[in-house]
Amino acid sequence: MPDNRERTGHLAQVVSVSAFSIGVMVQKGLTVRYPAADVVALQFACAAVLMWVVCAGLGFLPRRLAEALPGIFWGCLTPGLVFLFASAGAARTDGVSVALIWGLMPLMGPFLARILLGERFHWSLPAGAGVSFCGLVVLTLDRLAIGSGDAPGNLLVLCGVLSAATGQIIGRRLNTAGAPWFRMATLQITGAAALALLVALGDGAWQLPARDDTAAFVALAYLVLGMTVLNFIGYNLALSRIQVAWIALYNSLNPALGSLTAVLLLGELVRPLDVAGIAIIVAGIAVPHALRIRRARAGLPRTGRVVPTD
């Protein structure tokens, strides 16, 4: 069974994925009315200011530029490029399809971590990801055929997913190198804000929400506090305590949570086939947990622990 440190990491990643999944749909609703690049830039810039204030209060400010640059460069990749790709794609395609494409993440994470970080993982992690992928296949059957998606939009979202998978590897290395994870979260958001502001200002069409658009400001508040601050605090905490394979597996929740949010916030259609796919995805996430509990009850040694340990 996981120790308290690992339990905190698991819980942090679940919170992170939940905040992100809801935010994707909130962001989609906002990008229908305002340019995607402007929404992302404003979202990250506000979050970066807030995070630096808190970071200073906690005494986590970097002492040298060399301590800050790696985290800032990481933030330019993810969530910088990730959110720009994802939001641009979300503006073209339907919310359910956006959620489903993110379900590819669990298949990439464990093997990238094994190749690039040398992290060992128990066979149940890719097995669970495989089951979740079957759920993804069920969910995406005939979705483009019924006119609910857009191929170029889906491709943009996929580029975001690939950037995110690479960013997980970089983030795991940075968060286990001794720097406070809260500082890394702040630097990551700062890098994303810098890139997003450059893109938004470069297109020459900066557009802020109208002062009387209350719904837009409520949505923006969630994007700042939920999708950015809460999400990346949880994400960096998780990266510092559990291996990439687990973090990637929890991303399987994105299709389920995203689909539910798309229904509640955007009024999009979820068919019985979608419900079946969501159930399969959740079952895939449960597979490695069930096996770990079974091994613990049988008194068997734990397997697939992260190497090296923190």
N, C-alpha and C positions, 0 to 999 in steps of 0.2 A: 504493500500500500504506500501511496505517496506520503512524504513527511510534510510538516506544516509549510515549509518553504515551497515545495512543489505544489501543494494545494493552493497556496496563494497565487502561484503562477497560472495554474489551470483556471481559477476563478477570474483572474485579471484578463485572460484571453477571451473568456466567454463574454465578459462585460465589454471588451473592446470590439469583438465581432458584432455584438448586439447594437452597440452605439453606431458602428459603421453601417450596418445593414439598414437601419432606420434612416440614417443620414443620406444614403444613396437615393432613397425615394423622396426625401424632403428636398434634396438637391435637385432631383429631376423636376419636381414641381416648380421650383424657383427658376430653373434654366429655361423653362418654357416662355417666361416673360422677360428674362434678363440674360445678357451674354454669359455663357458658361465660364469663360476665362475671368470675367469680372467678378462673378459670384465666388469662384475659387480663390481669387486674389484677396478679396475682402475678407473671406472666411479665415484664411491663414494669417493674414496680417493682424487682424484683431486677436486671434488666438495667440500669436507670437508675443504681442505686447503683454497680454495677460500672463503668459507663462514666464516671461523674463522678470516680471514684477514678483511673482511667487518664488522663482528661482533665487532672486536676490534676497528675499526674505528668509529663505531656508539656508542661505550661505553656500549655494551650489554654483556660484558664478565661476566660469573657467578663469584660471590665473594667467594662462598664456594663450596666444592665438593658435598655437599648435594643438591645444586641447579642444578647440572649438571647430576647426576646419573639417576634420573627418565627419563629425556629426552633421555639419551644414551641407557638405557635399552629399552625404547619404540622404538628407532631406530633399535635396534637389531631385534625386532619383525617385525616392518614395518617402512621402506621398506626393511630391511635386509633379513628376511626369505621370504618376499613377492617376492622380485626381484629374489632371488635365485631359488625359486620354479617356478616363472613365466618364467624366462629366460631358465631354464632347460626344462620346458614343451614346450616353444616356439621353441626350437631347434629340437623337435621331431614332432610337429604337424604343421598344416598350419596356416598362419597368420590370416585368417578370423575366424577360430575356436577359436583362442586365444582371439580375440576381443569379440566374442560372449559369451564366458564363463564369462568374466568380467561383462556381463549384469546381472548376478545374484546378484551383490552387492546391488542394490536398494531394493531388497526384504528382505535383512537381516538387513540393517541399522536402519530403524525406530523402529523395534520391539526390537532389542538389546538395543537401546538407551532408550526405554521406560522401559525395565526391569532393566537395569543396572544404568541408569542415572536419571530416573524419568522424562524424557522429554516427554511432551505431543505433539501430532502432529494432524493436521487436517486430516480427513478421505481421503481428496483428494490426500494426499501424497502416501499412500499405494495403492490407486486406480490408480494413475498415474503409479506407479511402476508395478502394475498388468497389465496395458495396455502395458507397455514396455516389460514385460515378455512375453506377447503374441507375440510381435514382435520378441523377442528372439527365441521363439518356431518356428515361421515361418522361421527365418533365418537358424536355425539348422536342419530343416527337410531334411533327407536323406544326410546330409553332410558327415557323416562317411560312408554311403553306397556307395557314389560315389568316395570313396578313397581319400578324401581331408583331412582327419584327422587321428590322432593316439590316441587310447584309453589311454595308459599310459601317453602320453604327455598331453592329456586333463586333466587327474587326477592330474598331477603335477601343472598345471595352476589353477585348482580348489583349491588345497591346498593353493596356493598364495592368492586366493580370500578370503578364510576363514581367513587367517592371516590378510589380509587387513581390513576385517569387524571388527575383534576384535581390531585392531589398531585404528580404527576410534573412538571407545568408549574411549580408553585410551587417545588418542590425544585430544579429546574434553575436558576431565577432566583436562589435563595438561594445555591446552591453555586458560582455564577460571579460573585458579588458581592464576593469577596475574603476571606470568612471561611474559616478552616480547615475542610476537609470533615469531619474527625474531630469538631470541635466541633459542627457541624451535625447529625451523627449522634447525638451525645449529647443535644442539645436536642430533636431529633425524638423520641427515645425518651422523654425526660422529659415532653413534652407528651402523648404517648400514655399514659404511666403515670398522669398526673394525671386524664385523662378516664376511663380504665378504672377507677381507684380510686373515683372519684365514682359511677360506674354500679354497681360492685360493692357499695359500702357503702350506696348509696341503696335497693337492693332489699331490704335487711334480712335477707338470707339468706347471709351470708358463710360459706363452707365451705372449709376447707383440707384437703389430702390427709391421710388417716390416717397416723400415724407408722409403722405396719407395712406400708404400701402402697409397697413398694420400686419396683414398676413405675411408679407415679405419679411418684415423685421422679426416676427416671431420665428419664421423658418430660419432666418439668418442667425438668430440667437442660438437655435439648436445646432446649426452647423458649426458654430464657434465652440460652444460649451460641450456639446455631445459628440458630434462627429469628429471634431478635432482634438480638443483638450482631453476629454474623458477617454476617447478612443486611443490616443497615442500615449497617454499615461499608462493605461492598461496594457497596451501592446509592448511598450518598453519594459515594464515590470515583468511581463510574461517572458520576453526574450532573455531577461537576466536570470530566469529560474527554471525554465523548461526547454526541452530541445525543440528544434525547428519542426521535426516530424509531428509533434503534438500541436504546435501552433498552426501548422498547415491543416491538420485534420479538423481543428475547430472551425476553420474557414468553410467547412462543409455546411455550417449553419447558415451561411449567407443566402443560399437559395430559399431555404424555408422561411427565415425571418424576413428576407426581402420580398418574397411573394406575399406573405401575410401583410406586410406594410403597404405593398402596392395595392392590395385590395382595400385596406382601411383608409389610406390617404389619397389614392389616385383613382379609386373605383374601377380598377382593372379586373378582368375576368380570370378566375382560377377554376379550372375544370376538375372533375373527379380524378382524371388522370394525373393532374398536378398534385392533388392531395396524396395519391398513392406514391408518387415520386418523392414527396417530402417525407413520407413515412419511411421509405427505404433509406433516404439520406440520414435521418436520425438514427435508424438501426445501425448504419455503418459506423457512426460516431460511437455508438454504444459497444461495439465489438471489442476494441482493445480495453476499454474500461472493465467490461465483464470478465475478460480473461485475466486481467491483473487482480481483480477481486478474488477470482477462483483460485489463482496461484497463491495468493496471500492466505486464504483460508486453509489451503492444503499444506501450508508451511514450506512452499517451494521458494527458492531464491528468486529475487527480482531479475528480470532480463531486459535488455534493450535500454539500459540507463545511458544517459548522455555521457559522452567521453570527449573532452575532459570535463570533470565536474567543476562547478563554480567554487 
